Amino acid sequence: MISAVNIDRDRLAACFTDLCETGSPSRREGKVAFLLKEVFTELGADEIVEDDSALVTGSESGNLFIRFNGSVDGEAIFFNCHMDTVEPGIGVRVRREGDTFFSAGETVLGSDDKSGIAALIEAMRVIRDDRLDHGPLEFIFTTCEEIGLLGAKAFDPAILRSEIGYSLDSSGFGHVIIGAPASNRLNITVRGTAAHAGLHPERGINAIFLAAMAMTAAPLGRIDENSTVNFGTIRGGTASNIVPDRVVIEGEVRSHSTSRLEALTGQVHDSFRQVVEHWHDPAGEARGNPELIFESRLEFPVMKLHPDDRVIRRIAGAAGSIGMNLECRSAGGGSDANIFNGYGLQTAIIATGMTHVHSTDEQVHLHDMVDLTRLVIALIVS
């Protein structure tokens, strides 16, 4: 009975601690990649491959691909976690109070995403120790997820035999993410004309002022229940006594609807275009005309699964076999799962129990990682 498998809590806790204390901020995943190669070699993986994605991402390591051929025929499935963490992520020391793990210092803990990795490792150790039969199984450990899903974008899905999989990468516990928005990354440059702000301000065109007018007119914040717009950074100007001639704004548009994503991106573009095109020179002394460079690129595609999809039916059956209740919900962020779904691979996201991620208050409970391990085992042997 899957519900009766014995999860070694101490072994799981020690594995999680080792992973967290092996620092791996984005592009510095080399040490944790080496550790994972050792672990899965000891577990008898049939194939361990480090791809050449480092040439694209600039990481110390490529993505890791690991395959177990399995002992019985069955549908192949894959699991995905990312190896990198946000900063500050070097010199992590794990503090444990009862069954709760925190960072002992001024760093993140790293449960995002090492709570997922630890559960996968413990699951394979239990399967080995208990000699549980399972079908073909694949693991994808990516780099640079936290800085734009770069590892997943550089991964070649042709290596996979699986058509469905699970990313272990969401806060909280007891739910599965079946929907996540697409995102357009915006890079907007407004060009004006420099002039001395005290002697000849009339000769200048203030790019900051134009950008401010455009942002005021543009959609911003929560647009509807499925869509958001944000301007995240703005850089411009050189000195207080110079009319600024250039401003660069970075922002994003997100939506669970592709058509809504493009419509909102168009509205932002129109807000800037109209301000620049309708500018007039009040004094008639400006030297030149303002210009706009508006760049939009798809950061990640929409993720949309349905309860009757194979990947959801499988996890529902696995959860039922161990008496676990799982809720399906949508999320507002992007992850590797967006990229894998974009490859045509049904990929659901499983919550791992981590909370307060991307902060030094990050924490995770051992009992959630134990239950996650139970769910992973049920998925593998079902």
RAPE-V850668 format. One record per run of one state. SS is the DSSP state (H for helix, E for strand, L for the rest). FROM is the first residue (numbers start at 1). LEN is the number of residues. Records with the same first field share a line. If there is no record, write none. Layout:
SS: FROM-LEN, FROM-LEN
This chain:
L: 1-1, 5-4, 21-4, 26-4, 43-4, 51-3, 58-6, 69-8, 83-2, 86-8, 98-2, 104-7, 130-7, 143-2, 148-2, 155-2, 160-4, 169-6, 181-1, 192-1, 194-2, 197-4, 204-1, 206-1, 218-3, 225-2, 237-5, 243-3, 256-2, 278-13, 301-2, 305-5, 322-5, 332-4, 343-3, 351-4, 356-7, 382-1
H: 2-3, 9-12, 30-13, 54-4, 111-19, 145-3, 150-5, 157-3, 201-3, 207-11, 258-20, 310-12, 336-7, 366-16
E: 25-1, 47-4, 64-5, 77-6, 85-1, 94-4, 100-4, 137-6, 164-5, 175-6, 182-10, 193-1, 196-1, 205-1, 221-4, 227-10, 242-1, 246-10, 291-10, 303-2, 327-5, 346-5, 355-1, 363-3
